[in-house]
Structures are given as C-alpha cells and as structure tokens.
C-alpha cells in the first residue's frame, strides 16, 4: 500500500507509536490540574511537551495554548480579535481566495454579523497578490480588524510570503493570523522569525494524535476565553487537557526536527517525478509549478481526464491520493482554490493531489509514476471513443 495523502492527514508517526505504547504501559494517569503528586507529575509531563513544542516552533512556552486542532484555533482567534471591534470602527477582515474552508466559513460568519470581507486575489501560480493586500490595507486605514492569509496551501502546496505579509501588517498596525497547518512539519518554521501575531497547528498533520493542536500567539493575553470551564490553559480554554495527545505533538515535532534534512531528497525526487510525467504527457499541468512549494506536494492534472477517475485507478492498485473535487450528481467541480488561480474547468476537474511525508520511501514516486501513466493512457483511450 502507498499512502499519498499526507496533506489530508499524516499516519501516526513511528516515534509517536513507540512513545504511546511505553506511556500507556507505565503511566501515570491523572488530572493535570489536580494538586496531588500524580496530578502534578502529569502536569509536568504536559508542560515539558509545551516547552519542547515551543523550542522547535521558535516561540516561548507562554505563547502556546493547547487545543483540539487548527479549526478550533481559527475560530478562537477570529472570536478574540473580532469581538467588540464593530463598535470600535474596525469592521474589515482581509483574507484570500485560497484559504481552507475553516477560515472561509469563519470569515463569512463574521461577514454576516456586519463585517466587510475583502478577499485578496491570487496570482496564476497560486501565490496571493501582495500588491492587492497592500491596496486593501491602504484603502481602509485603521479599520482592518484582522488579516488572515495562510502560510501554505493544502491543495497546491504553494508556500505564501507570510513573512512579507507580517511585515506589511506590522507597518499598518494590523494583527495578522496565518493558517500554518500545512507548513509545520513539512517545512522549517519559526514563529518568532515569521513576524506573525497568531499561528496554528493540528497534531494529526504531523503524525501526532488526532484531536490535538495548538495556537501560537505573540501575546496570549489578547485572546479571549473561548470555552468556559475550570480555568485550564490560562483560563482561555476550559476542560481537562488532552495531556497524552499534547505529549504526542512534542514527540512528532521532535521527529520532524531530527529528520528535516530529508526534505531536500524528497524535493529532488518529486521534481524528478514531475519531469517524467511532463515528458510522458506534455499537456500535463502542475499547479503552482513556478512558485515555492512544499517539498512533499504535487497537484497535477491532465486536461480532459477526470481526477476522480484517476483516483479510482490508483486506488485499485492500493495507491491512495485525493482530488479537490466536491461531487454533485457525479459531476466533478473545480475547487475554489483553483478558480482563484484562474484555472479552467477542463484542467480543474482533472486534478489529483499527491502528498507524501518525511518517512515515505522515495521509490514510492516511481510506483506512482508507473500507475498514473497507465491510468492516463487507459482513460485517454476511453475518452477518445
């Protein structure tokens, strides 16, 4: 079996599996907020995990808030920064056309509450138009409550100029949040060096347990309590912490730190794979090909051939990839990300996303190439009848 959907969710990391087996056998288990010895021991383990995460992510332990993942983090950040802002005259939200639905739907929710939503256009290579962002910031000086533009796209793998965005927002005294869900664990990242005010992580994207995550904030005091409860996580997120899950994030991030040198080999092998596909099928389109991309991602389309059909062919040989398509009456639809890049339906309906991880064998690309070549040849003949 070849699992090539790491952008969707990474398998549990081998180091995490080993850690969990030992952890479950040895314990301890307790409420980390209890004042007795076992509770304090569990709390110490969780705080050690917070320290490890902060060290690898380039922030301070006091800048990390543990939660259930990026979707919760996005909602928490929007809620904190937008609550009461309409009354202050800060009524503008700036985002982009390539955002994950967790950002899109949250931004639209606040638009319905009275905020003005401005969506930055995207260049054909999948990079957000920085000139447009500056225009939007200049159009409404002092009225922008939040800029929310992702760091790396989940479909194309295109890495955005998030540091430049942060610098621009700082000049306009505007808070900026970047959805770093796809970047962390697939590229080097330092919260301090990024200049961002807020960022998020989902544990399952890096090989930790599902249902784990965190917010990074320059100042956690700018966040408002999101889940009311017993005062956990500095009174910002009530509920007994998922201490085992939080520990696995530290283990997974450590694995990334120790193996990040493999990214270059992965990138070289991906580029070799893409070159072979283009040679075999000259009309193939690789989304974001001339933009900075995650080393592990390829988003590819052969015009006129449906991506779902390709996905089925690959799955028949136990190669698991995804498309961006949402189906309605079995009609594939071009994703909003590709539409924002100006991609036509003939290309957009044919996309297949191939995303691997640091621990993926490099020869998987050879097997994927052989299988996708057969699929394109087969489906191309069917189409011509």
C-alpha positions as CSV (number, residue, x, y, z in Angstrom):
1,X,0.0,0.0,0.0
2,X,1.1,3.5,-0.8
3,X,-0.4,6.3,1.3
4,X,0.0,9.6,-0.6
5,X,-2.5,11.8,1.3
6,X,-0.3,13.4,4.0
7,X,-1.8,16.8,3.3
8,X,-5.1,15.3,4.4
9,X,-3.8,13.6,7.5
10,X,-0.4,12.0,8.3
11,X,-0.3,8.5,9.7
12,X,0.7,8.3,13.3
13,X,4.5,8.7,13.4
14,X,6.6,5.7,14.3
15,X,8.2,7.6,17.2
16,X,4.7,8.5,18.5
17,X,3.5,4.9,18.4
18,X,6.6,3.8,20.4
19,X,6.1,6.6,22.9
20,X,2.4,5.8,23.3
21,X,3.0,2.1,23.9
22,X,5.5,2.9,26.6
23,X,3.5,5.7,28.1
24,X,0.3,3.6,28.3
25,X,2.2,0.8,30.0
26,X,3.9,2.9,32.5
27,X,1.5,5.8,33.2
28,X,0.9,7.9,35.2
29,X,-2.7,8.9,34.5
30,X,-4.4,11.7,36.4
31,X,-6.0,15.1,36.0
32,X,-3.1,17.5,35.3
33,X,-4.9,20.2,37.3
34,X,-5.0,18.2,40.5
35,X,-2.7,19.3,43.3
36,X,-1.7,15.8,44.4
37,X,1.5,14.1,43.4
38,X,0.2,12.2,40.4
39,X,-1.7,15.2,39.0
40,X,1.5,17.3,39.3
41,X,3.5,14.6,37.6
42,X,1.1,14.6,34.7
43,X,1.1,18.4,34.6
44,X,4.9,18.4,34.5
45,X,4.9,16.0,31.5
46,X,2.4,18.2,29.7
47,X,4.4,21.3,30.4
48,X,7.6,19.6,29.2
49,X,5.7,18.9,26.0
50,X,4.7,22.6,25.8
51,X,8.4,23.5,26.2
52,X,9.5,21.1,23.5
53,X,6.9,22.3,21.1
54,X,7.9,25.9,21.8
55,X,11.6,25.3,21.3
56,X,11.0,23.6,17.9
57,X,8.4,26.1,16.7
58,X,10.5,29.1,17.6
59,X,8.3,30.6,20.3
60,X,8.1,30.8,24.1
61,X,6.2,28.2,26.2
62,X,4.0,31.0,27.4
63,X,2.9,31.7,23.8
64,X,1.4,28.3,23.3
65,X,-2.2,27.4,24.0
66,X,-3.1,23.7,23.7
67,X,-6.5,22.8,22.0
68,X,-8.1,20.3,19.7
69,X,-6.6,21.4,16.4
70,X,-6.5,24.2,13.8
71,X,-10.2,24.5,13.2
72,X,-10.8,25.3,16.9
73,X,-7.7,27.6,16.8
74,X,-9.0,29.5,13.8
75,X,-12.4,30.0,15.5
76,X,-10.8,31.1,18.7
77,X,-8.5,33.7,17.0
78,X,-11.3,35.2,15.0
79,X,-13.6,35.4,18.0
80,X,-10.9,37.0,20.1
81,X,-9.9,39.6,17.6
82,X,-13.3,40.5,16.2
83,X,-15.4,40.6,19.4
84,X,-16.4,44.2,20.0
85,X,-14.5,45.5,17.0
86,X,-17.5,46.7,15.1
87,X,-18.3,49.2,17.9
88,X,-14.7,50.5,17.6
89,X,-15.0,51.0,13.9
90,X,-12.7,48.2,12.9
91,X,-15.0,46.5,10.5
92,X,-12.8,45.0,7.8
93,X,-11.5,41.4,7.5
94,X,-8.9,40.6,4.8
95,X,-8.4,37.1,3.7
96,X,-7.6,35.3,0.4
97,X,-9.2,33.1,-2.2
98,X,-7.1,30.1,-1.3
99,X,-8.0,29.6,2.3
100,X,-9.1,26.4,3.9
101,X,-12.8,26.1,4.5
102,X,-12.2,26.5,8.2
103,X,-11.1,30.1,7.5
104,X,-13.6,30.7,4.7
105,X,-16.6,29.7,6.7
106,X,-15.5,31.5,9.8
107,X,-14.9,34.8,7.8
108,X,-18.3,34.5,6.2
109,X,-19.9,34.0,9.6
110,X,-18.5,37.3,10.7
111,X,-19.4,39.0,7.4
112,X,-23.0,38.1,8.2
113,X,-22.5,39.8,11.5
114,X,-21.7,43.0,9.9
115,X,-18.0,42.9,9.0
116,X,-16.8,43.8,5.5
117,X,-14.9,40.9,4.0
118,X,-12.2,41.6,1.4
119,X,-10.7,38.7,-0.4
120,X,-7.2,39.1,-1.9
121,X,-6.8,37.8,-5.5
122,X,-4.4,35.1,-6.3
123,X,-1.7,35.1,-9.0
124,X,-1.9,32.3,-11.6
125,X,1.0,30.5,-9.8
126,X,-1.1,30.2,-6.6
127,X,0.7,33.0,-4.6
128,X,-1.5,35.6,-3.0
129,X,-1.2,39.0,-4.7
130,X,0.9,41.1,-2.3
131,X,0.1,44.4,-4.1
132,X,-3.6,43.8,-3.7
133,X,-3.1,43.2,0.1
134,X,-1.3,46.5,0.4
135,X,-4.0,48.3,-1.5
136,X,-6.6,46.8,0.8
137,X,-4.7,47.9,3.9
138,X,-4.3,51.4,2.5
139,X,-8.0,51.7,1.4
140,X,-9.3,51.4,5.0
141,X,-6.5,52.7,7.3
142,X,-7.2,51.9,10.9
143,X,-10.4,49.9,10.0
144,X,-8.9,46.5,9.5
145,X,-9.6,44.2,12.4
146,X,-7.8,41.1,11.1
147,X,-5.7,39.8,8.2
148,X,-6.0,36.0,7.8
149,X,-3.9,34.5,5.0
150,X,-2.5,31.0,5.1
151,X,1.2,30.1,5.0
152,X,1.0,27.1,2.7
153,X,-1.9,25.8,0.7
154,X,-3.4,22.4,1.4
155,X,-4.2,21.7,-2.3
156,X,-1.3,23.2,-4.3
157,X,1.4,23.1,-1.6
158,X,2.3,26.6,-2.6
159,X,4.1,28.5,0.2
160,X,2.9,32.0,0.7
161,X,5.2,35.0,1.5
162,X,3.9,35.0,5.1
163,X,6.9,36.9,6.5
164,X,6.4,39.7,4.0
165,X,2.7,39.8,4.8
166,X,3.5,40.0,8.5
167,X,5.9,42.9,7.9
168,X,3.4,44.7,5.8
169,X,0.7,44.3,8.5
170,X,3.1,45.5,11.2
171,X,3.6,48.7,9.2
172,X,-0.2,49.2,9.2
173,X,-0.5,48.3,12.9
174,X,-2.9,45.4,11.9
175,X,-3.0,42.0,13.5
176,X,-2.2,39.1,11.2
177,X,-3.0,35.4,11.6
178,X,-1.6,32.8,9.3
179,X,-3.0,29.3,9.0
180,X,0.3,27.3,9.3
181,X,-1.4,23.9,9.4
182,X,0.1,22.7,6.2
183,X,3.5,24.4,6.6
184,X,4.5,23.0,10.0
185,X,6.0,19.5,9.7
186,X,6.7,20.0,6.0
187,X,9.0,23.0,6.0
188,X,11.1,24.9,8.5
189,X,9.1,27.4,10.6
190,X,9.9,29.8,13.4
191,X,7.1,31.7,14.9
192,X,9.4,34.4,16.2
193,X,11.1,34.9,12.8
194,X,7.8,34.8,11.0
195,X,6.6,38.1,12.5
196,X,3.1,36.7,12.7
197,X,0.8,37.6,15.6
198,X,-1.0,34.2,15.5
199,X,-0.5,30.8,14.0
200,X,-2.0,27.3,14.5
201,X,-1.0,23.6,14.3
202,X,-3.1,20.4,14.0
203,X,-1.4,17.4,15.6
204,X,-2.8,14.9,13.0
205,X,-1.0,16.7,10.2
206,X,2.4,16.0,11.7
207,X,1.9,12.4,12.9
208,X,0.6,13.1,16.4
209,X,-2.8,12.0,17.7
210,X,-6.0,13.3,16.0
211,X,-7.9,15.9,18.1
212,X,-4.7,17.7,19.3
213,X,-3.4,21.1,18.3
214,X,-2.2,24.5,19.5
215,X,-2.3,28.2,19.0
216,X,0.8,30.3,18.9
217,X,0.3,33.9,19.9
218,X,2.7,36.8,20.5
219,X,0.6,37.6,23.5
220,X,-1.9,35.1,24.8
221,X,-3.5,37.9,26.8
222,X,-5.0,39.2,23.5
223,X,-7.1,36.0,23.3
224,X,-10.5,35.9,25.0
225,X,-11.8,32.8,26.9
226,X,-13.3,30.5,24.2
227,X,-14.5,27.5,26.2
228,X,-15.7,28.4,29.7
229,X,-14.8,25.9,32.3
230,X,-12.4,25.2,35.1
231,X,-9.7,27.8,34.2
232,X,-7.4,25.5,32.3
233,X,-4.9,26.8,29.7
234,X,-4.6,30.2,31.5
235,X,-8.4,30.5,31.7
236,X,-8.6,30.6,27.9
237,X,-9.9,27.1,27.2
238,X,-11.8,25.3,29.8
239,X,-11.8,21.5,30.1
240,X,-9.3,18.9,31.2
241,X,-6.4,19.0,28.8
242,X,-5.7,16.1,26.4
243,X,-2.3,15.6,28.1
244,X,-1.4,12.4,26.3
245,X,-2.3,14.0,22.9
246,X,-0.3,17.1,23.7
247,X,2.7,14.9,24.6
248,X,2.5,13.2,21.2
249,X,2.8,16.6,19.4
250,X,6.1,17.2,21.1
251,X,7.3,13.7,20.0
252,X,6.1,14.3,16.4
253,X,7.8,17.7,16.2
254,X,11.0,16.2,17.6
255,X,10.8,13.6,14.8
256,X,10.5,16.4,12.3
257,X,13.4,18.3,13.8
258,X,15.6,15.2,13.6
259,X,14.6,14.3,10.1
260,X,14.0,17.6,8.4
261,X,17.2,17.0,6.3
262,X,15.2,14.5,4.3
263,X,13.1,17.3,2.8
264,X,15.8,18.1,0.2
265,X,15.9,14.5,-1.0
266,X,12.1,14.4,-1.1
267,X,12.0,17.6,-3.2
268,X,14.6,16.3,-5.7
269,X,12.6,13.0,-6.1
270,X,9.3,14.9,-6.5
271,X,10.9,17.2,-9.2
272,X,12.2,14.1,-11.0
273,X,8.7,12.6,-10.8
274,X,7.1,15.7,-12.2
275,X,9.7,16.0,-15.0
276,X,9.0,12.3,-16.1
277,X,5.2,12.9,-16.1
278,X,5.6,16.0,-18.2
279,X,7.8,14.2,-20.7
280,X,5.3,11.3,-21.0
281,X,2.3,13.7,-21.1
282,X,3.3,17.1,-22.5
283,X,-0.1,18.6,-21.8
284,X,0.0,17.8,-18.1
285,X,-0.4,20.9,-15.8
286,X,1.3,21.1,-12.4
287,X,-0.4,23.7,-10.2
288,X,2.0,26.3,-8.7
289,X,4.9,24.8,-10.6
290,X,6.9,28.0,-10.7
291,X,6.1,29.0,-7.1
292,X,7.8,27.9,-3.8
293,X,6.1,24.7,-2.8
294,X,6.2,22.2,0.0
295,X,8.7,19.5,-0.9
296,X,6.1,16.8,-0.5
297,X,3.3,18.0,-2.6
298,X,2.3,17.6,-6.3
299,X,-1.0,18.9,-7.6
300,X,-1.4,17.6,-11.2
301,X,-3.9,17.5,-14.0
302,X,-4.2,16.0,-17.4
303,X,-6.8,18.2,-19.2
304,X,-9.9,16.4,-20.2
305,X,-9.5,13.4,-17.8
306,X,-11.4,13.5,-14.6
307,X,-9.3,13.4,-11.4
308,X,-11.8,11.1,-9.7
309,X,-11.4,8.5,-12.4
310,X,-7.6,8.7,-12.0
311,X,-8.0,8.4,-8.2
312,X,-10.1,5.2,-8.7
313,X,-7.5,3.7,-11.0
314,X,-4.7,4.4,-8.4
315,X,-6.8,3.1,-5.6
316,X,-7.4,-0.2,-7.4
317,X,-3.6,-0.7,-7.0
318,X,-3.7,0.5,-3.4
319,X,-2.3,3.9,-4.0
320,X,-4.3,6.5,-2.0
321,X,-4.4,10.0,-3.3
322,X,-7.1,12.7,-3.3
323,X,-8.7,15.2,-5.6
324,X,-10.1,18.6,-4.8
325,X,-13.4,17.8,-6.2
326,X,-16.7,18.0,-4.5
327,X,-19.3,16.0,-6.2
328,X,-22.8,16.9,-7.2
329,X,-24.6,14.3,-9.3
330,X,-21.3,12.8,-10.1
331,X,-20.1,16.0,-11.8
332,X,-16.6,17.0,-10.6
333,X,-16.3,20.7,-9.7
334,X,-13.2,22.9,-9.9
335,X,-12.1,23.9,-6.4
336,X,-12.3,27.5,-5.2
337,X,-8.5,27.5,-4.8
338,X,-8.0,26.7,-8.5
339,X,-10.7,29.1,-9.6
340,X,-8.9,31.8,-7.7
341,X,-5.8,31.0,-9.7
342,X,-7.8,31.3,-13.0
343,X,-7.6,27.5,-13.7
344,X,-10.2,26.4,-16.3
345,X,-12.7,23.6,-15.6
346,X,-11.1,21.4,-18.2
347,X,-7.9,21.4,-16.1
348,X,-9.5,21.9,-12.7
349,X,-11.8,18.9,-12.9
350,X,-8.8,16.6,-13.6
351,X,-6.6,17.4,-10.6
352,X,-5.0,14.7,-8.4
353,X,-3.1,15.6,-5.2
354,X,-0.1,13.5,-4.3
355,X,1.4,14.3,-0.9
356,X,4.0,12.3,0.9
357,X,5.8,12.6,4.2
358,X,9.3,12.6,5.6
359,X,9.2,8.9,6.3
360,X,7.8,7.9,2.9
361,X,10.1,5.7,0.8
362,X,11.4,7.7,-2.2
363,X,10.7,4.8,-4.6
364,X,7.0,5.4,-4.0
365,X,7.3,8.1,-6.6
366,X,8.4,5.5,-9.1
367,X,5.5,3.3,-8.4
368,X,3.1,6.2,-8.5
369,X,4.6,7.3,-11.9
370,X,4.1,3.8,-13.4
371,X,0.5,3.6,-12.1
372,X,-0.6,7.1,-13.1
373,X,1.0,6.6,-16.5
374,X,-1.2,3.5,-17.1
375,X,-4.2,5.4,-15.8
376,X,-3.7,8.3,-18.1
377,X,-3.2,6.0,-21.1
378,X,-6.2,4.0,-20.3
379,X,-8.5,6.9,-19.5
380,X,-7.3,8.8,-22.6
381,X,-8.3,5.9,-24.8
382,X,-11.7,5.7,-23.2
383,X,-12.2,9.4,-23.7
384,X,-11.3,9.2,-27.4
385,X,-14.1,6.7,-28.1
